[in-house]
């Protein structure tokens, strides 16, 4: 097991124990630590004392944090008791001040419209960070976890840092349900990201498949050449029909074996949402008046203090975020370059 994986397991163990009321002393880069457990946790582990040794190596006592034992099963029981969604509130952060025209001009490109920049005002926006677990199973197995963060109001993906790492983050006093679900959008983004994340796995599987296909073709190609060689021997009488029948059988068997290979190397993908973190952040909302031919409509651009820049605006067709936008003629809806370039697009 690599040092990185072991360190992740150590951090997981420390966070889980502390969340459940334990006092933990296990410094980073050390193989052993200790914890004072609440009575119910000590009973769950079958510990004789509330003071329990912690270790990366199995030594017969205490809690061993390793992939080689049942630690993940134990952690799974503890995680089942944890909430899968949490709502938090970020502290007040610096918001951009002064004239905003130049900042908007540097951030956005308006391809077919005139835009007048209005006033900026503080506004509270909820951001949804969905954590996913992805696994691919074929001749081998691959898995990872990753996050997708969205502005819950616009549905645009934003590259904000892990909300749980924001200094001063505190639980929201009101655990209200999400006003707008971002689940489907988050899943669509996660599916689109998975091929790039698993590029190495796909490459390995393609390489193994090509190797095994070549071995089969070489083997059955040799059988076909052997049949032709027997046919060409002048002193051996062979029925041509039998030779052709044998060659057809070889071709059929090769196709069957190749189909078995395709089935064996078929990849089954599973994408599972694990945790949703909802974080309220006060951002700067900037009003935009967009003029397209004889139509006019108001839009809003958001300056994010976590990113220290404007977030992209959402395309009205594909919902992808973009900084280069066209607008439709009548409704003055924003379009990204790809959607605007499609035949028949109104804003083209």
C-alpha positions in Angstrom: 0.0 0.0 0.0 1.4 3.4 -1.0 2.3 6.1 1.6 -0.4 8.4 0.1 -3.1 5.8 0.6 -2.0 5.1 4.1 -2.0 8.7 5.0 -5.5 9.1 3.6 -6.6 6.2 5.8 -5.0 7.7 8.8 -6.7 11.1 8.2 -10.0 9.3 7.7 -9.6 7.4 11.0 -8.7 10.5 12.9 -11.6 12.6 11.5 -14.1 9.8 12.1 -13.0 9.2 15.7 -13.0 12.9 16.5 -16.4 13.4 15.0 -17.7 10.7 17.3 -16.3 12.3 20.4 -12.9 10.6 20.7 -9.7 12.4 21.8 -7.0 11.4 19.2 -3.3 11.8 19.3 -1.9 10.6 16.0 0.6 13.0 14.3 1.1 12.8 10.6 3.9 10.7 9.2 3.9 8.4 12.2 2.8 4.8 12.2 1.3 4.8 15.7 -1.0 6.9 17.9 -3.6 6.6 20.5 -7.2 7.6 21.2 -9.5 7.9 24.2 -12.9 6.6 23.0 -16.4 7.2 24.3 -17.7 4.1 26.0 -20.0 3.1 23.1 -17.2 3.3 20.5 -14.9 1.2 22.8 -17.7 -1.4 23.1 -18.2 -1.4 19.3 -14.5 -2.2 18.8 -14.5 -4.8 21.6 -11.8 -2.8 23.4 -11.0 -3.7 27.0 -10.2 0.0 27.8 -11.3 3.4 26.5 -7.7 4.1 25.8 -7.0 2.4 22.5 -3.7 2.2 20.5 -3.8 3.2 16.9 -1.5 1.8 14.3 -0.9 1.2 10.6 0.5 -2.2 11.4 -1.5 -5.2 12.8 -0.2 -5.9 16.3 -3.1 -7.7 18.0 -4.5 -4.8 20.0 -6.3 -1.5 19.4 -7.4 -0.2 16.1 -5.4 -1.1 13.0 -6.0 1.3 10.2 -5.2 -0.7 7.0 -6.7 -2.1 3.8 -5.5 -5.5 4.9 -8.1 -5.9 7.7 -11.7 -5.0 8.4 -11.0 -1.3 9.1 -13.1 -0.1 6.1 -16.0 -2.2 7.3 -15.8 -0.6 10.8 -15.5 2.9 9.2 -18.5 2.0 7.0 -20.6 1.4 10.1 -19.5 4.7 11.6 -20.2 6.5 8.3 -23.7 5.1 8.1 -24.5 7.0 11.2 -23.2 10.3 9.7 -25.3 12.7 7.7 -24.8 12.5 4.0 -25.6 16.2 3.4 -24.6 19.2 5.3 -25.4 22.9 5.1 -22.8 25.5 6.1 -22.3 29.2 6.0 -19.0 30.8 5.0 -17.7 33.9 6.8 -17.9 37.4 5.1 -15.1 37.7 2.6 -13.7 40.7 0.7 -15.9 41.8 -2.2 -14.6 43.7 -5.1 -15.2 47.5 -4.9 -15.0 50.5 -7.2 -15.8 50.6 -10.9 -16.7 47.3 -12.4 -16.8 48.1 -16.1 -13.2 47.2 -16.6 -13.3 44.1 -14.6 -16.4 42.8 -16.5 -14.7 43.7 -19.8 -11.6 41.7 -18.9 -13.6 38.7 -17.8 -16.2 38.4 -20.6 -16.4 38.7 -24.4 -19.8 39.8 -25.8 -19.9 38.4 -29.3 -23.0 40.0 -30.8 -24.5 42.4 -28.2 -23.8 45.6 -26.3 -23.7 45.3 -22.5 -24.0 48.0 -20.0 -22.6 47.3 -16.6 -24.7 48.3 -13.6 -24.2 48.4 -9.9 -22.8 45.6 -7.8 -24.5 44.4 -4.6 -23.7 41.7 -2.0 -25.8 38.6 -2.5 -25.9 35.3 -0.7 -25.5 32.3 -3.0 -25.6 28.6 -2.1 -22.9 26.4 -3.7 -23.4 22.7 -3.9 -20.3 20.5 -3.8 -21.2 16.9 -4.8 -18.7 14.2 -4.0 -18.8 11.2 -6.2 -17.3 7.7 -6.0 -16.5 6.2 -9.5 -15.5 2.7 -10.3 -14.8 0.9 -13.5 -14.7 -2.9 -13.7 -13.3 -5.0 -16.5 -10.4 -7.4 -16.6 -9.0 -5.1 -14.0 -10.6 -2.6 -11.6 -10.2 1.2 -11.1 -11.8 3.6 -8.7 -11.5 7.2 -7.5 -13.5 9.9 -5.8 -13.8 13.5 -6.9 -16.0 16.6 -6.4 -18.2 18.7 -8.7 -19.1 22.2 -7.4 -22.0 24.2 -8.8 -23.5 27.6 -8.2 -27.0 26.4 -7.2 -28.7 29.4 -8.7 -27.1 29.4 -12.2 -26.2 25.7 -12.4 -22.7 26.7 -13.6 -19.7 24.6 -12.5 -17.2 26.7 -10.5 -13.8 25.6 -9.3 -14.2 26.7 -5.7 -11.9 25.1 -3.1 -13.2 22.4 -0.8 -15.9 24.2 1.2 -15.0 22.2 4.3 -11.5 23.7 4.2 -12.7 27.4 4.3 -11.5 29.0 7.5 -14.4 30.1 9.7 -16.9 27.9 8.0 -19.8 27.1 10.4 -22.9 25.0 10.4 -25.9 26.8 9.0 -28.5 27.4 11.8 -31.3 26.5 9.4 -31.2 23.0 7.8 -33.7 24.0 5.1 -34.1 21.8 2.0 -32.2 22.8 -1.1 -34.2 25.4 -3.0 -33.0 24.2 -6.4 -31.7 20.7 -7.0 -28.3 20.5 -8.8 -28.1 16.7 -8.8 -28.8 16.0 -12.5 -26.5 18.7 -13.6 -23.7 17.5 -11.3 -24.2 13.9 -12.5 -23.9 15.1 -16.2 -20.7 16.9 -15.4 -19.3 14.0 -13.5 -20.0 11.6 -16.3 -18.3 13.9 -18.7 -15.2 14.1 -16.5 -14.9 10.4 -15.9 -13.2 9.5 -19.3 -10.4 12.0 -18.6 -9.9 10.8 -15.0 -9.8 7.2 -16.1 -7.7 7.7 -19.3 -4.8 5.6 -18.0 -7.2 2.7 -17.1 -8.8 2.9 -20.5 -5.4 2.9 -22.2 -4.3 -0.2 -20.2 -7.5 -2.1 -21.0 -7.2 -1.2 -24.7 -3.6 -2.3 -24.7 -4.4 -5.6 -23.1 -7.3 -6.2 -25.5 -5.2 -5.4 -28.5 -2.5 -7.8 -27.2 -4.9 -10.7 -26.7 -6.6 -10.0 -30.1 -3.2 -10.2 -31.8 -2.4 -13.5 -30.1 -5.7 -15.0 -31.2 -5.3 -13.7 -34.8 -1.7 -15.0 -34.9 -2.8 -18.4 -33.7 -5.7 -18.9 -35.9 -3.8 -17.3 -38.8 -1.3 -20.1 -38.4 -4.0 -22.7 -38.6 -5.3 -21.2 -41.8 -1.8 -21.2 -43.3 -1.4 -24.8 -42.3 -4.6 -25.7 -44.2 -3.3 -23.9 -47.3 0.0 -25.6 -47.1 -1.6 -29.1 -47.0 -3.7 -28.2 -50.0 -0.7 -27.1 -52.0 1.3 -30.4 -51.5 1.3 -32.2 -54.8 1.7 -35.7 -53.4 -1.2 -35.4 -51.0 -4.7 -35.7 -52.2 -7.1 -33.5 -50.2 -10.7 -32.8 -50.8 -11.0 -29.0 -51.5 -14.4 -28.9 -49.9 -12.9 -30.3 -46.7 -10.2 -27.7 -46.7 -12.8 -24.9 -47.2 -14.9 -26.3 -44.4 -12.0 -26.4 -42.1 -11.1 -22.8 -42.9 -14.7 -21.7 -42.3 -14.6 -23.4 -39.0 -11.3 -21.6 -38.1 -12.8 -18.3 -39.0 -16.0 -19.0 -37.0 -13.9 -20.0 -34.0 -11.8 -16.9 -34.3 -14.9 -14.7 -34.3 -16.2 -16.5 -31.3 -13.0 -16.1 -29.4 -12.8 -12.4 -30.3 -16.4 -11.9 -29.1 -15.4 -13.6 -25.8 -12.5 -11.1 -25.5 -14.8 -8.1 -26.1 -17.2 -9.4 -23.4 -14.3 -10.0 -21.0 -12.9 -6.5 -21.6 -16.2 -4.7 -21.5 -16.2 -2.0 -18.9 -18.9 -1.5 -16.4 -19.0 1.9 -14.9 -20.7 2.9 -11.6 -21.0 6.5 -10.5 -22.3 7.0 -6.9 -23.0 10.3 -5.2 -21.5 10.1 -1.7 -21.9 13.5 0.0 -23.5 16.8 -0.7 -21.9 19.9 0.9 -24.1 23.1 0.7 -22.2 26.3 1.5 -23.7 29.8 1.6 -21.2 32.4 0.3 -21.7 36.1 0.0 -20.7 37.1 -3.5 -20.9 40.3 -5.5 -23.8 40.3 -8.0 -23.3 42.7 -10.9 -26.3 43.7 -13.0 -25.9 43.6 -16.7 -28.2 45.3 -19.3 -27.8 43.4 -22.6 -28.9 45.0 -25.9 -29.4 42.7 -28.9 -30.8 44.4 -32.0 -34.1 45.9 -30.7 -34.4 43.7 -27.6 -33.0 44.2 -24.2 -32.8 42.0 -21.1 -31.1 42.1 -17.7 -28.6 39.4 -16.6 -26.4 39.0 -13.6 -22.7 38.2 -13.3 -21.3 36.9 -10.0 -17.9 37.9 -8.7 -16.8 35.1 -6.3 -14.5 36.0 -3.4 -13.3 32.4 -3.1 -12.0 32.6 -6.7 -11.3 36.3 -6.7 -12.8 36.5 -10.2 -16.1 36.5 -12.0 -17.8 33.1 -12.5 -18.7 32.1 -16.1 -22.3 32.7 -17.2 -24.6 29.7 -18.0 -25.4 29.0 -21.7 -29.2 28.8 -22.0 -29.0 25.7 -24.2 -26.3 23.4 -22.8 -26.0 25.0 -19.3 -22.2 25.0 -19.7 -20.4 28.0 -18.2 -18.8 30.4 -20.7 -16.9 33.7 -20.7 -17.5 34.3 -24.5 -21.2 34.7 -25.1 -23.7 35.4 -27.9 -27.3 36.3 -27.3 -30.5 35.3 -29.1 -32.4 37.9 -31.0 -35.8 38.0 -29.3 -35.3 36.6 -25.8 -31.7 37.8 -25.4 -30.7 34.4 -23.9 -27.0 33.7 -23.5 -25.3 31.1 -25.8 -21.9 29.7 -25.6 -19.8 29.5 -28.8 -20.7 25.9 -29.6 -24.4 26.5 -29.3 -24.3 29.7 -31.2 -22.4 28.0 -34.1 -25.1 25.3 -34.5 -27.1 25.7 -37.7 -30.3 27.7 -37.2 -29.1 29.2 -33.9 -30.9 32.5 -33.4 -27.9 34.3 -32.0 -25.5 33.3 -34.7 
